[in-house]
Amino acid sequence: MTDRLYYENSFLHDFVAALLAVRHLPDGRAALVFDRTAFYPTSGGQTFDTGWIEWEDLDSPQALRPKLRVDEVLEDEASGEVLHVIEPVPELEHALAGTTAAGRNAVRVRGFIDVERRRDHLQQHSGQHVLSAAFVELFELPTVSFHMGEESCTIDLEAKSLSPEQVRRAELRANQIIFEDRPVKTHFVSPEQAREMGLRKLPPAGRERLRIVEIADFDLCACGGTHVRATGQAGAILLRKVEKVKQGMRVEFVCGERAVRFARKDYETLAEAAGLYSAHLWTAPEQIRKSLDEIKSAAKREHKLLEEVAELTAAKILAASESFAGIKLIAQVLAGSDIGFAKMLAQKLVAEPRTVALLGCGTEQPALVFAEWHGGPFDMGALMKQEMARLGSRGGGSRELAQGGVPGLEQLDGAIERAKAAILSESSSAAPAPASQTSSRG
């Protein structure tokens, strides 16, 4: 079992230890095991430390070799070992494996923690304790789980909902505790003592000794993570997002230097948006809403105009078309139109009883639209799927209206001709002699 130095001192950034073993992980990476370490392994929602290892030369103990990067730190729960995953160094791995196999275990190392990453983790994890305790104190909402990410952190609360006012109050209360700079201490107690102390959340049974993190006169929680010495070192807490998840309400937050970075980025983004509208920073949302309303109104006007154009175009096409077996078959490629207009035109055309429209459009993404009048005998969805299978594309729809993408413009004419032939073939049994059909490229 590895002696975990961070239990006693979260501000210990370098240490000396003895190498005990070289482990080979299932993914092929190598990991070093020491008798003691200040590196924190991923556990309890907190992510791992990174840093460097410096070791003595095996042949010349007085000389130190260059530092090895520790990329990840893992915990072997079965053995209690902390595994320090290192960058690949084949010759070192071979030498150390030989040394440990010989039973000497005399290789001494010095570990160096990435100080900035450790400080960030101290702030995030300590801030989480304060925030979770604030939600309990104010609203009796316990934290179900905690996750520390590279950009932000989250807690999942046992709650069906969370109002904006509750979020504001919890954030304010948490920051009050931070600004008061209350002492943060750790204790090791038995499970029985922990129950008597009134912990915010008792861990699962089975542990002989529990590490308790105490925020003076505010919170008691069992935790093995790294923490600040006083709440003021957490800097500040900024709540950013609330969403509903399976086990309750998820609150996204950042603390300390992350809070400063995010606040700066938020300000710069909002300032840029306000600048685009020549507006004051605080009126930017109002200006954006106004622009969105104008865009929606313009879109409605455009849609209405397109409907008028589609109706006039459909009337013109229908007037020039002839029937076959009592059916008007319109097959056209609309080279300058998009799929939205093609669908609109198809619907206008088949509003006329006993009409089938086979249309193609060629702007941006080439596409096909097949439609027939309500209650028609053909299956436009099946016809479209058949053509999509031939073209190696995707599409489909209902019996009366279907659409699909086409890989290239040059394939539109052939696809429409094949669909037209299929419709004519299916209709021919009911017609004594063929008549003309409208087919053109618009």
Secondary structure, DSSP 4 states (H G I P E B T S, - for coil): --EEGGGT-TT--EEEEEEEEEEE-TTS-EEEEESEE-PPPSBTTBPPP-EEEEEB-SS-TTSBPPPEEEEEEEEETTTTEEEEEE---HHHHHHHHHHHHTT----EEEEEE-HHHHHHHHHHHHHHHHHHHHHHHHH---EEEEEE-SS-EEEEES-S---HHHHHHHHHHHHHHHHTT-BEEEEEE-HHHHHHHT-SSPPPS--S-EEEEEETTTEEEE--S---SBGGGG--EEEEEEEEETTEEEEEEEEHHHHHHHHHHHHHHHHHHHHHTT--GGGHHHHHHHHHHHHHHHHHHHHHHHHHHHHHHHHHHHHH--EETTEEEEEEEETT--HHHHHHHHHHHHTSTTEEEEEEE-SSS-EEEEEE-TT-SS-HHHHHHHHHHHHT--EEE-SSEEEEE-S-GGGHHHHHHHHHHHHHHHHHTT-SS----EEEE-
